[in-house]
Amino acid sequence: MKQLVLSEWLLTQLSQGAFPARMPNHRRVYETIRRAITEQVLPSGNRLPSTRSLAQDLNVSRNTILAAFDQLLDEGYVAAKTGSGTYVVYKQPEEFTKNPQTTTPLKIENNIELSSRGVAASSAPTNHEVQPFTPGEDDYSRFPIALWRRLLNRQWRALNPALLDSSHDGGYLPLRQAIADYLRVSRAVNLTVDQVLITSGTQQSIDLCARLLTDHNDCAWVENPCYWAARRVLEVNGLQLHAVAVDNEGMAPSTSDFRVTPRLIYTTPSHQYPKGMVMSYGRRRLLLDYAQSSNAWIIEDDYDSEFRFEGRPISSLQGMDQHGRVLYLGTFSKVMYPGIRLGYMVIPPQLVASFKNGLYELQRPGQVMIQAALADFIEEGHFASHIRRLRQMYGERRRLLQASLASVANVGARLSMVDSGLHLVVEFDEKVDDVRVAELAAELGLRVYPLSNYCVGEKQEKGLIIGYAYAATENITQYGNVLADIIQAALKEN
Ligand SMILES: Cc1ncc(COP(=O)(O)O)c(C=O)c1O
């Protein structure tokens, strides 16, 4: 099919398509092209128009097209050939090509069956393949499994029947106590044990905040760029996201932002995700005062504060809060292993009873045996020594990666020199197609994420998010050099 004709066809389909009102544009474009492919309007071997020209023809942003193409790539409908474009590679299943009548099931518009929440929740890319620099992945091969097994076995041998029940009161008390002691000392969190609730991780904690504190169409401020999973769970809860820029002092609300009153403010003050800056004292005060005067709640996501390699520990925002407006969230995904699905919230005193009830009514939390083993792990000092070991290992990986990427400065890229966390950011000029650079890296087995994918509002930043926690220390320099070459070559082309 000629490319202009294809654009016209897509335009007609997009204007006629029965899409749910809240389905995002990129999802509509994805659905329409996917249908064109499965219905053979675009048979295998056809080249798709460039993202730039398709964006122009359909009158949508290029990022919308890029996101749609990304999903088609992830799901194997199309493939990118370096230097020559994106081609349809989907083959009809045999029984459908043999007998055209049986094609009907392929025409089912999955998302039309879904609620707008369902559409928002299911529009994430489904490729979870982990490669050496994949952000958010940690090296749990170093987790002390024999010790953990011993602690779990000890609980099973003692078999306190109460630990087989679901958890009614915010989680296993000794674990909540151990977390409270840890947070008071290491994060300057101001709390009593009653305020600690055990959840199945940050994702569930944010979901609970959204469900219990907001109504459909309320506004939530998020940082731009922002942790995509937080953004998704807020959107799924029907919140209108308002993107607030970040600068080198963290979240930076402007006068016009203050006119859009939020019910929730989601922020990462100790280590802005993904860019890495620490929120300044002045900004913390500003945000706390604003939350108090506008009756907003602040969600403080303190996701990787254990991994600070240099300088003094950064205190929590919660510790400065005098009016009970901050809900502090932490997770065991990074220090233990992601599948443990345990995290915690520190709730302002006035919300504790409602959150305990809400957690029980909505989630029916359990896994108390694991909570008991984790309490022992912390109380017996294993948690502290495991963090020390990880900090040393990840610190070394970070140093090696920074050294091997230093050369990207020669082509105008800026490498973040963060002193904490598990990823680095290389920032590009805004003209650079960071999605393409990430694709080139993935073709060589180095999956990194484009910074533009984390951007929320108008302002699109370009760069790469590069995790260093997962790759083995001895491979970092070699892989880092490959990535540096890819970045240099791509930026020279621009
Ligand atoms: C900003 C941020 N918050 C929280 C988490 C952890 O979330 P969870 O506890 O749901 O695993 C991550 C994981 O990568 C993260 O990047």
The ligand as a MOL file (V3000), in Angstrom:
LIG
                    3D

  0  0  0     0  0            999 V3000
M  V30 BEGIN CTAB
M  V30 COUNTS 16 16 0 0 0
M  V30 BEGIN ATOM
M  V30 1 C 10.6300 5.1770 41.5350 0
M  V30 2 C 10.3910 3.7700 41.9950 0
M  V30 3 N 9.5750 3.5620 43.0410 0
M  V30 4 C 9.3370 2.3050 43.4860 0
M  V30 5 C 9.9150 1.2040 42.9160 0
M  V30 6 C 9.6590 -0.1840 43.4880 0
M  V30 7 O 8.3640 -0.5420 43.3540 0
M  V30 8 P 7.7990 -1.9140 43.9640 0
M  V30 9 O 7.9440 -1.8400 45.4590 0
M  V30 10 O 6.3870 -1.9150 43.5280 0
M  V30 11 O 8.6120 -3.0350 43.4090 0
M  V30 12 C 10.7360 1.3690 41.8010 0
M  V30 13 C 11.3010 0.1860 41.1230 0
M  V30 14 O 12.0150 0.2340 40.1470 0
M  V30 15 C 10.9980 2.6890 41.3500 0
M  V30 16 O 11.8010 2.8900 40.2940 0
M  V30 END ATOM
M  V30 BEGIN BOND
M  V30 1 1 1 2
M  V30 2 1 2 3
M  V30 3 2 2 15
M  V30 4 2 3 4
M  V30 5 1 4 5
M  V30 6 1 5 6
M  V30 7 2 5 12
M  V30 8 1 6 7
M  V30 9 1 7 8
M  V30 10 2 8 9
M  V30 11 1 8 10
M  V30 12 1 8 11
M  V30 13 1 12 13
M  V30 14 1 12 15
M  V30 15 2 13 14
M  V30 16 1 15 16
M  V30 END BOND
M  V30 END CTAB
M  END
